[in-house]
Amino acid sequence: MMNRVGSRIAWSLLLLGGCICLLSCAKSRGPNVVIILADDLGWKDLGCYGSEFYETPHLDRLAREGMRFTDAYASACVCSPTRASLLTGKSPARLHLTDWLPGRPDSARQKLHSPKMETCLASKENTLAEALQKAGYATASVGKWHLGKLSQSWPEQHGFDFQIAGSGKGNPSSYFSPYQLPNLSDGPAGEYLTDRLTDEALRFVRQNREKPFLLYLPFYAVHTPLQAKAALEKKYKEKAATFSKGKQEDFRNDLGREVRQVQNHPTYAAMVENMDENVGRLLEELKTLGLEQNTLVIFTSDNGGLSTAEGTPTSNVPLRAGKGWPYEGGVRVPLIVRWPEVTKEGSVCHDPVISTDLFSTILAAVGLGTDGSEDLDGANLLPALRGGKIPERPLFWHYPHYSNQGGAPHGAVRLGQWKLIEWSEDMRVELYDLKTDLGEKKNLAFDKPELVNSLRNRLHEWRQEVNAQMPTDNPLKAKLGNPLRDGGFARKGFNLWDPSIIQVGDTYHLFASCWTSENFSAWKSSFIVRGTSKNLLGPYAFAGEVFRPRPGDYFDAEGCHNPKITFHNGKYYLYYLGIPAWKSGVAVSDSVEGPWVRQKDWCIPANNPALWVHPDGSVYGVGKVKVENPKYPGSKKFDELLHYIHAFRAKSIFGPYTMLHRGKDNALPNNFENEDPCLWHDGTRYHMLLTDLHGFATGFHKSFAYYTSRDGISYELVSREPLFTNQIPIRFEDGSETKFLRIERPNIFLDRDGSVTAVLAAGSPENQKEGARILVFPVDRFGQRF
């Protein structure tokens, strides 16, 4: 690529030629260009795209008078990258500007580090405004810029003669004056931002009506904060009552998040209609001034609608997910183009296009073209605007970040009807046929391996071509602090095992299996006890027995073992292993202190269960299943069986539970013998900490290994570095050490913001008569990703 000076000279010569051509006669004056960019407006948020709730008569009219694109895309699932691509014709990956600015700080819990990207639109980039400015156009940016915090990177430095309200801010403090926006004076009390920006745009158009102009009008609407004019909001509150189907139908849990399914948010709707009204004002002014016939008007959005976070104001259904995600709801956007005498009224284009295309299209429309010295990624859409076809080509996306809306680093490619998504954390792929599955519900990756490989190779080759920055591994830096010498939970004369902890108010309640220290075999005598402490690390005082085995024909007649405590919908649930059935049951109580009501029979066909109850009451869990050992065919003896972890699900806490795996070849997480799983979910992924029985994962016998999974089916080892091994003595906070024969049964404590702040384990000392105890390790840097 040419250097900055050479590129500027080439552009200047090209544009000078363009200027001479344009000025040769008045009739050859290039068209005015108006780009209206909505913020966070979803694909289905306009009447002409299928919305039945939002009223957008002016944009619907624009579509009737021009061309509507059904398969238009933003070049990123968040705002700043799309804006940069529109203005430069380059993909965000090539620009190294791939997230909103200044970007989301890396979290210690992430599996990957985001790359260090550009902090602004680089001064070396040639923008659309610079090209048209040199060709004699008056240029204005009115509204959101969001391409750099420092004024050196604001619109004035990128070819705009006039700019208002543009800075590094991505959203206003308020839609009502005072706005607290740089480059925008406050108006009278009650003035609405979208109205004010349109006033400024109209002023620019009137002042420059005698010469060609570029008006870039990036509204802040409909980005949060959600604030609307009272009359419109009242109108939609009344209308919303007829659109709501009740919370259970208005929202659906998808991708670990609550996703709006119905468009019925009155404030958001009022913001959409107000924006539409202001588009109508601008279109009417162009007509009044006699500029309508010679003005190219483009309307689009910077990313998909916000449907998975920040109040989930809109629904993108039938598209999946929304802003921050690679699914169609996150990147497919409305695109309407009106250019009288070029675009046919009411025409529709079904060819896939992307925001990067607008740069080359506009230059071609005004007669400038490009000189080939720039690495442009977009296509010229003029053939499509004239009713022709765009040759089939792949469209690419690259997002090496974690989004505020729940998305993770990914890449994607669409070619024809096929779309492939590759998740960077584990290189897992998804393949969808958008022709038959617009909602991306059926992943065909396993059915079409050759197509997956072809699309994946294209994606990887494109990344190399544009020098895309990739996320890097966030190594497991797990470090457990030293437990208190007198902390944890111990009971003289007894063994304590299988810890599970819950916080109620300012008190921590630790549940454990218990049996006499004279008998290390728990299977015939264990029962469940509870300890309490005001300090997470202990010491825990014995608070009483929870329950013992029930004599008679019960699944827990001989032993109650391995308790797991959870809270859901106002009640406490205690899962536990029942012996002799070697299956798991559940007890329920209104209080963490009991009394507990046990089910008569077991409900989970696995032992040592670890479960996660989702907000809707559905349950995902894992547990140990005994499998016949080929070395001992037909044997049912405990020590002669193999022990594998299998997953299960249920629609409710009491089941019925369905096993998702059976047999050795489908065991979690890697077909090796493992046991003692603990499980939790962070809204996006499942996390599992377990005992690596034979060191297959970490290289250390009976070490603790850590895995994650998005779907609960395929688990990935985070690091071969074990969190903990049985090869070292335990060092306590006071500096003393104790050698334990074994440390098993890992569990974790999640604080109220979802962070892992302690790891619990059962330790058996060398002198077994002292009794096994529960150790509570404080977390210093547990994984940095938990």
Residue pairs with C-beta under 8 A, 6 or more apart in sequence:
1 7
1 373
1 374
1 375
2 10
2 373
4 124
6 373
7 124
7 126
7 373
7 374
8 126
10 371
10 373
11 126
11 130
11 131
11 134
11 371
11 373
12 134
13 371
14 368
14 369
14 370
14 371
15 131
15 134
15 135
15 368
16 134
18 135
18 366
18 367
18 368
18 369
19 134
19 135
19 136
21 28
21 367
22 28
22 29
22 30
22 135
22 136
22 212
22 366
22 367
23 136
28 367
29 212
29 294
30 135
30 137
30 212
30 365
30 366
30 367
31 212
31 294
31 295
31 296
31 339
31 365
31 366
32 212
32 213
32 214
32 215
32 286
32 291
32 294
32 295
32 296
33 132
33 137
33 213
33 214
33 215
33 295
33 296
33 298
33 362
33 365
33 366
34 214
34 215
34 217
34 282
34 286
34 295
34 296
34 297
34 298
35 86
35 214
35 215
35 216
35 217
35 218
35 298
35 300
35 358
35 362
36 217
36 218
36 219
36 279
36 282
36 297
36 298
36 299
36 300
37 83
37 86
37 143
37 144
37 216
37 217
37 218
37 219
37 300
37 301
37 302
38 219
38 221
38 222
38 275
38 299
38 300
38 301
38 302
38 334
39 79
39 144
39 171
39 218
39 219
39 220
39 221
39 222
39 223
39 301
39 302
40 79
40 222
40 223
40 224
40 301
40 302
40 303
40 305
40 306
40 323
41 222
41 272
41 275
41 301
41 305
41 333
41 334
42 301
42 304
42 305
42 306
42 307
42 314
42 315
42 316
42 319
42 322
42 329
42 333
43 49
43 301
43 304
43 305
43 316
43 319
43 328
43 329
43 332
43 333
43 334
44 50
44 51
44 263
44 305
44 315
44 316
44 317
44 318
44 319
45 51
45 54
45 56
45 222
45 263
45 272
45 305
45 314
45 334
46 54
46 56
46 59
46 60
46 63
46 272
46 276
46 334
47 54
47 55
47 56
47 57
47 59
47 60
48 56
48 59
48 60
48 63
48 64
48 68
48 334
48 336
49 68
49 334
51 263
52 243
52 263
53 236
53 239
53 240
53 243
53 263
53 264
53 269
54 263
54 269
54 272
54 273
55 269
55 273
55 276
56 272
56 273
56 276
57 276
57 280
58 276
58 277
58 279
58 280
58 283
59 276
59 279
59 299
59 334
59 336
61 280
61 283
62 279
62 283
62 297
62 299
62 336
62 338
63 336
63 346
64 345
64 346
65 338
65 340
65 345
65 346
66 297
66 336
66 337
66 338
66 339
66 343
66 345
66 347
67 336
67 337
67 338
67 343
67 344
67 347
67 348
67 349
67 384
67 385
68 334
68 335
68 336
68 347
68 348
68 349
69 334
69 335
69 336
69 337
69 348
69 349
69 351
69 353
70 348
70 349
70 350
71 332
71 349
71 350
71 351
71 352
71 353
72 300
72 332
72 333
72 334
72 335
72 352
72 353
72 354
72 355
73 331
73 332
73 333
73 352
73 353
73 354
73 355
73 395
73 414
74 82
74 300
74 301
74 302
74 303
74 304
74 331
74 332
74 333
74 354
74 355
75 81
75 82
75 85
75 86
75 91
75 92
75 354
75 355
75 356
75 397
76 82
76 85
76 92
76 98
76 99
76 303
76 331
76 397
76 399
77 303
77 304
77 323
77 324
77 325
77 326
77 330
77 331
77 397
77 399
77 403
77 407
78 99
78 100
78 302
78 303
78 323
78 324
78 399
78 403
79 100
79 146
79 170
79 223
79 302
79 303
80 97
80 99
80 100
80 101
80 146
80 147
80 170
81 92
81 95
81 97
81 98
81 99
81 100
82 92
82 302
82 303
82 355
83 145
83 146
83 147
83 218
83 302
84 90
84 92
84 95
84 97
84 121
84 125
84 147
85 91
85 92
85 95
85 354
85 355
85 356
85 359
85 377
85 378
86 128
86 355
86 356
86 358
86 359
87 121
87 125
87 127
87 128
87 129
87 147
87 158
87 359
88 95
88 121
88 125
88 126
88 127
88 128
88 359
89 128
89 356
89 358
89 359
89 360
89 370
89 374
89 376
89 377
89 378
90 125
90 356
90 374
90 375
90 376
90 377
90 378
91 356
91 377
91 396
91 398
91 466
92 98
92 398
93 396
93 398
93 462
93 463
93 466
93 467
93 468
93 469
94 375
94 377
94 466
94 467
94 468
95 118
95 121
95 122
95 125
96 115
96 117
96 118
96 467
96 469
97 117
97 118
97 121
97 147
98 115
98 117
98 398
98 399
98 400
98 401
98 469
99 114
99 117
99 399
99 401
100 146
100 170
101 119
101 120
101 146
101 147
101 148
101 149
101 168
101 170
102 119
102 149
102 168
103 114
103 117
103 401
104 114
104 401
104 402
104 403
104 404
106 113
106 114
106 402
106 474
107 402
107 785
108 781
108 784
108 785
109 682
109 755
109 783
109 784
109 785
109 786
110 402
110 474
110 784
110 785
111 425
111 473
111 474
111 708
111 718
111 785
112 400
112 402
112 409
112 424
112 425
112 471
112 472
112 473
112 474
113 471
113 472
113 473
113 474
114 400
114 401
114 402
114 409
114 471
115 400
115 469
115 470
115 471
115 472
116 469
117 469
119 148
119 149
120 147
120 148
120 149
120 150
120 152
120 153
120 168
121 127
121 147
121 148
121 153
121 158
123 152
123 153
123 157
123 158
125 158
126 374
127 158
127 159
128 159
128 214
128 358
128 359
128 362
128 363
129 139
129 141
129 155
129 158
129 159
129 160
129 214
129 216
130 158
130 159
131 159
131 363
131 368
132 139
132 159
132 212
132 214
132 362
132 366
132 368
133 139
133 159
133 160
133 161
133 214
135 212
135 366
135 368
136 211
136 212
137 211
137 212
137 213
137 214
137 366
138 161
138 162
138 204
138 208
138 211
138 212
138 213
138 214
139 159
139 160
139 161
139 162
139 213
139 214
139 216
140 160
140 161
140 162
140 163
140 164
140 201
140 204
140 208
140 213
140 214
140 215
140 216
141 155
141 160
141 162
141 163
141 164
141 166
141 216
141 218
142 163
142 164
142 165
142 166
142 197
142 200
142 201
142 204
142 215
142 216
142 217
142 218
143 164
143 165
143 166
143 197
143 216
143 217
143 218
143 219
143 220
144 165
144 166
144 169
144 170
144 171
144 218
144 219
144 220
144 223
145 154
145 155
145 163
145 166
145 167
145 168
145 218
146 168
146 169
146 170
147 153
147 168
148 154
148 168
149 167
149 168
150 168
151 157
151 167
153 168
154 163
154 166
154 167
154 168
154 183
155 163
155 166
155 216
156 163
160 216
162 204
163 183
164 183
164 184
164 197
164 200
165 179
165 181
165 182
165 183
165 184
165 197
165 200
165 220
166 183
166 218
167 181
167 182
167 183
169 181
169 182
170 223
171 220
171 223
171 224
171 225
172 179
172 180
172 181
172 193
172 220
172 225
173 179
173 180
173 181
173 225
174 180
174 193
174 225
174 227
175 192
175 193
175 194
175 220
175 221
175 225
175 227
175 228
175 271
176 189
176 190
176 191
176 192
176 193
176 227
177 186
177 187
177 188
177 189
177 190
177 191
177 193
177 196
178 186
179 186
179 193
179 196
184 196
187 196
192 229
192 274
193 220
193 221
194 219
194 220
194 221
194 271
194 274
194 275
194 278
195 274
195 278
197 217
197 219
197 220
197 278
198 217
198 278
198 281
198 282
201 215
201 217
201 282
202 281
202 282
202 285
204 213
204 215
205 213
205 215
205 282
205 285
205 286
205 289
205 291
206 285
206 289
209 289
209 291
212 366
217 282
218 302
219 275
219 278
221 271
221 272
221 274
221 275
222 268
222 271
222 272
222 275
222 313
222 314
224 306
224 310
224 311
224 313
226 265
226 267
226 268
226 271
226 311
226 313
227 267
227 271
228 266
228 267
228 268
228 270
228 271
228 274
229 270
229 274
232 269
232 270
232 273
232 274
233 266
233 267
233 270
235 270
236 266
236 267
236 269
236 270
236 273
237 266
239 266
239 269
240 264
240 265
240 266
240 269
243 262
243 263
243 264
244 250
244 262
244 264
245 262
249 261
249 262
250 260
250 261
250 262
250 264
251 258
251 259
251 260
251 261
251 312
252 258
252 259
252 261
253 259
253 614
253 615
253 616
254 320
254 321
255 308
255 321
255 325
255 406
255 684
256 406
256 681
256 682
256 683
256 684
256 685
257 308
257 309
257 405
257 406
257 683
258 308
258 312
258 615
259 307
259 308
259 312
259 315
259 321
259 322
260 307
260 312
260 313
260 314
260 315
261 315
261 317
262 315
262 317
263 269
263 314
263 315
265 311
265 313
265 314
267 313
268 313
268 314
279 299
283 292
283 297
286 292
286 295
286 297
292 340
293 340
293 341
294 340
295 339
296 337
296 338
296 339
296 342
296 362
296 365
297 336
297 337
297 338
297 339
298 335
298 336
298 337
298 358
298 362
299 334
299 335
299 336
299 337
300 333
300 334
300 335
300 336
300 355
300 358
301 333
301 334
302 333
302 355
303 323
303 330
303 331
303 333
304 316
304 319
304 321
304 322
304 323
304 325
304 328
304 329
304 330
304 331
304 332
304 333
305 313
305 314
305 315
305 316
305 322
305 323
305 329
306 312
306 313
306 314
306 322
306 323
306 405
307 313
307 314
307 315
307 316
307 321
307 322
307 323
307 329
308 321
308 322
308 323
308 324
308 325
308 405
308 406
309 323
309 324
309 404
309 405
309 406
310 404
310 405
314 322
316 322
316 328
316 329
317 439
318 438
318 439
319 327
319 328
319 329
319 332
319 438
319 439
319 440
320 327
320 328
320 329
320 439
320 440
320 441
321 327
321 328
321 329
321 330
321 407
322 329
322 330
322 405
323 329
323 330
323 403
323 405
324 330
324 403
324 404
324 405
324 406
324 407
325 403
325 405
325 406
325 407
326 397
326 399
326 407
326 410
326 412
326 421
327 421
327 440
328 419
328 434
328 438
328 439
328 440
330 405
330 407
331 397
331 412
333 355
335 353
337 343
337 381
337 385
339 365
339 385
342 365
342 382
342 385
342 386
343 385
343 386
344 387
347 387
349 384
351 384
351 389
351 390
352 390
352 395
352 414
353 379
353 381
353 384
353 390
354 378
354 395
356 377
356 378
357 378
357 379
357 380
357 381
358 378
358 381
359 376
359 378
360 370
360 376
360 378
360 379
360 380
360 381
361 378
361 379
361 380
361 381
361 382
361 385
363 369
363 370
364 380
364 382
365 382
370 376
375 466
377 466
379 390
379 393
381 390
383 389
383 390
384 390
392 415
392 416
393 415
394 413
394 414
394 415
394 455
394 458
394 462
395 413
395 414
395 415
396 411
396 412
396 413
396 459
396 462
397 410
397 411
397 412
397 413
398 411
398 463
398 466
398 468
399 407
399 409
399 410
399 411
400 409
400 424
400 468
400 469
400 470
400 471
401 409
401 471
402 408
402 409
406 683
406 684
408 423
408 424
408 425
408 684
409 423
409 424
409 425
409 471
410 421
410 422
410 423
410 424
411 421
411 422
411 424
411 459
411 463
412 419
412 420
412 421
412 422
412 459
413 419
413 420
413 455
413 458
413 459
413 462
414 420
414 434
415 455
415 458
417 433
417 434
417 435
417 436
418 431
418 432
418 433
418 434
418 451
418 455
419 431
419 432
419 434
419 440
420 429
420 430
420 431
420 432
420 445
420 452
420 455
420 456
420 459
421 429
421 430
421 431
421 432
422 428
422 429
422 456
422 459
423 429
423 430
423 710
424 470
424 471
425 708
425 716
426 710
426 714
426 716
428 710
428 714
429 445
429 452
429 456
430 440
430 443
430 445
431 443
431 444
431 445
431 448
431 451
431 452
431 455
432 440
432 442
432 443
432 444
433 442
433 444
434 440
445 452
462 468
463 470
474 784
474 785
475 719
475 721
476 706
476 718
476 719
476 721
476 723
476 783
476 784
476 785
477 781
477 783
477 784
478 706
478 719
478 721
478 723
478 781
478 782
478 783
478 784
479 779
479 780
479 781
479 782
480 723
480 724
480 759
480 777
480 778
480 779
480 780
480 782
481 733
481 777
481 778
481 779
481 780
482 731
482 732
482 733
482 777
482 778
483 537
483 730
483 732
483 733
483 775
483 776
483 777
483 778
484 537
484 538
484 539
484 732
484 733
484 776
485 732
485 733
485 734
485 736
486 538
486 539
487 535
487 537
487 538
487 539
487 733
487 775
487 776
488 537
488 538
488 539
488 540
488 773
488 774
488 775
488 776
489 496
489 499
489 510
489 512
489 531
489 538
489 539
489 540
489 773
489 774
489 776
490 496
490 539
490 771
490 773
490 774
491 514
491 529
491 542
491 771
491 773
492 771
493 516
493 517
493 518
493 771
494 514
494 515
494 516
494 517
494 771
495 513
495 514
495 515
495 516
495 517
495 520
495 522
495 764
495 771
495 772
496 512
496 513
496 514
496 529
496 762
496 771
496 772
496 773
496 774
497 512
497 513
497 514
497 522
497 526
497 561
497 562
497 744
497 745
497 762
497 772
497 774
498 512
498 513
498 561
498 562
498 563
498 608
498 745
498 762
499 510
499 511
499 512
499 745
499 747
499 760
499 761
499 762
499 774
499 776
500 510
500 511
500 512
500 563
500 564
500 565
500 747
500 760
501 508
501 509
501 510
501 511
501 536
501 565
501 747
501 749
501 758
501 760
502 508
502 509
502 511
502 565
502 566
502 567
502 572
502 592
503 509
503 536
503 749
503 751
503 752
504 592
506 534
507 532
507 533
507 534
508 532
508 533
508 534
508 535
508 536
508 540
508 749
509 530
509 531
509 532
509 543
509 565
509 592
510 530
510 531
510 532
510 533
510 538
510 540
510 760
510 774
511 528
511 529
511 530
511 546
511 563
511 564
511 565
511 574
512 528
512 529
512 530
512 531
512 563
512 762
512 774
513 522
513 526
513 527
513 528
513 529
513 560
513 561
513 562
513 563
514 526
514 527
514 528
514 529
514 545
515 522
515 525
515 526
515 527
516 525
517 768
517 769
517 770
517 771
517 772
518 769
519 525
520 764
520 768
522 559
522 561
523 558
523 559
523 561
523 579
523 638
524 558
524 559
524 579
525 559
526 559
526 560
526 561
526 579
527 545
527 546
527 547
527 548
527 549
527 559
527 560
528 545
528 546
528 547
528 548
528 560
528 561
528 563
528 574
528 576
529 542
529 543
529 544
529 545
529 546
530 543
530 544
530 545
530 546
530 593
531 538
531 540
531 541
531 542
531 543
531 774
532 540
532 541
532 543
533 539
533 540
533 541
536 749
536 757
536 758
536 776
536 778
537 758
537 776
537 778
538 776
540 774
543 593
546 563
546 574
546 594
546 596
547 560
547 587
547 596
547 598
548 560
549 556
549 557
549 558
549 559
549 560
549 579
550 556
550 557
550 598
551 557
554 578
554 600
554 601
555 578
555 580
555 581
555 583
555 585
555 601
555 602
556 576
556 578
556 579
556 581
556 585
556 598
556 602
557 578
557 579
557 580
558 579
558 580
559 577
559 578
559 579
559 580
560 576
560 577
560 578
560 579
561 576
561 577
561 578
561 579
561 608
562 576
562 577
562 584
562 607
562 608
562 609
562 745
563 574
563 575
563 576
564 574
564 575
564 576
564 609
564 610
564 611
565 572
565 573
565 574
565 592
566 572
566 573
566 574
566 575
566 611
566 613
567 573
567 592
568 613
568 617
568 653
569 617
570 590
571 588
571 589
571 590
572 588
572 589
572 590
572 591
572 592
573 586
573 587
573 588
573 613
573 653
574 586
574 587
574 588
574 589
574 596
575 584
575 585
575 586
575 604
575 609
575 611
576 584
576 585
576 586
576 587
577 583
577 584
577 607
577 608
577 609
578 584
578 585
578 602
581 602
582 607
582 626
583 602
583 604
583 605
583 606
583 607
584 602
584 603
584 604
584 606
584 607
584 608
584 609
584 623
585 598
585 599
585 601
585 602
585 603
585 604
586 598
586 599
586 603
586 604
586 653
586 654
587 596
587 597
587 598
587 599
588 596
588 597
589 595
589 596
589 597
599 654
603 650
603 654
603 655
603 656
603 657
604 621
604 623
604 648
604 655
604 657
605 625
605 648
605 657
605 659
606 621
606 622
606 623
606 624
606 625
606 646
606 648
606 659
607 623
607 624
607 625
607 626
608 623
608 624
608 675
608 676
608 677
609 621
609 622
609 623
610 621
610 622
610 623
610 677
610 678
610 679
610 688
611 619
611 620
611 621
611 622
611 679
612 619
612 620
612 621
612 679
612 680
612 681
612 686
613 619
613 653
614 620
614 681
617 651
617 652
617 653
618 649
618 650
618 651
618 652
619 649
619 650
619 651
619 652
619 653
619 657
620 647
620 648
620 649
620 679
620 681
620 686
620 712
621 647
621 648
621 649
621 657
621 679
622 645
622 646
622 647
622 648
622 668
622 677
622 679
622 688
623 645
623 646
623 648
623 677
624 643
624 644
624 645
624 646
624 675
624 676
624 677
625 643
625 644
625 645
625 646
625 659
625 662
625 667
626 638
626 641
626 642
626 643
627 641
627 642
627 643
627 644
627 663
627 664
627 667
628 634
628 635
628 641
628 642
629 635
629 640
629 641
629 642
631 640
632 640
632 641
635 641
642 664
642 673
643 673
643 674
643 675
643 693
644 664
644 667
644 668
644 671
644 673
644 674
645 667
645 668
645 669
645 674
645 675
645 677
645 690
646 659
646 660
646 661
646 662
646 666
646 667
646 668
647 659
647 660
647 661
647 668
647 712
647 713
648 657
648 658
648 659
648 660
649 657
649 658
649 660
649 712
650 656
650 657
650 658
660 712
660 713
661 667
661 668
664 671
665 671
667 674
668 674
668 688
668 715
669 688
669 690
669 707
669 709
669 715
669 716
669 717
670 696
670 697
670 715
670 717
672 692
672 693
672 694
672 696
672 697
673 693
673 694
673 696
674 690
674 691
674 692
674 693
674 697
674 705
675 690
675 691
675 693
676 690
676 691
676 744
676 745
676 746
677 688
677 689
677 690
678 688
678 689
678 690
678 746
678 747
678 748
679 686
679 687
679 688
680 686
680 687
680 748
680 750
680 756
681 687
682 754
682 786
683 754
684 710
685 708
685 709
685 710
686 708
686 709
686 710
686 712
686 715
687 706
687 707
687 708
687 786
688 706
688 707
688 708
688 709
688 715
689 704
689 705
689 706
689 707
689 723
689 746
689 747
689 748
689 759
690 704
690 705
690 707
690 746
691 702
691 703
691 704
691 705
691 744
691 745
691 746
692 698
692 700
692 701
692 702
692 703
692 704
692 705
692 722
693 701
693 702
694 701
695 701
695 702
695 703
697 705
697 717
697 720
698 705
698 720
698 721
698 722
698 725
699 720
699 722
700 722
700 725
700 726
700 727
701 726
702 725
702 726
702 742
702 743
702 744
703 722
703 723
703 724
703 725
703 726
704 722
704 723
704 724
704 725
704 746
704 761
705 717
705 722
705 723
706 717
706 718
706 719
706 723
706 783
707 715
707 716
707 717
707 718
708 715
708 716
708 718
709 715
709 716
718 783
718 785
723 746
723 759
723 782
723 783
724 743
724 746
724 759
724 761
726 740
726 742
726 743
729 737
729 738
729 739
729 740
730 737
730 738
730 739
730 740
730 743
730 763
730 775
731 737
732 738
738 765
739 765
739 766
740 763
740 764
740 765
740 766
741 764
741 765
741 766
741 768
742 763
742 764
743 761
743 762
743 763
743 764
743 775
744 761
744 762
744 764
745 760
745 761
745 762
746 759
746 760
746 761
747 759
747 760
747 761
748 756
748 758
748 759
748 760
748 786
749 756
749 757
749 758
749 759
749 760
750 756
750 757
751 757
755 786
756 779
756 782
756 783
756 786
757 778
757 779
758 776
758 777
758 778
758 779
759 776
759 777
759 779
759 782
760 774
760 775
760 776
760 777
761 774
761 775
761 777
762 772
762 773
762 774
762 775
763 772
763 773
763 774
763 775
764 772
765 771
765 772
765 773
779 786
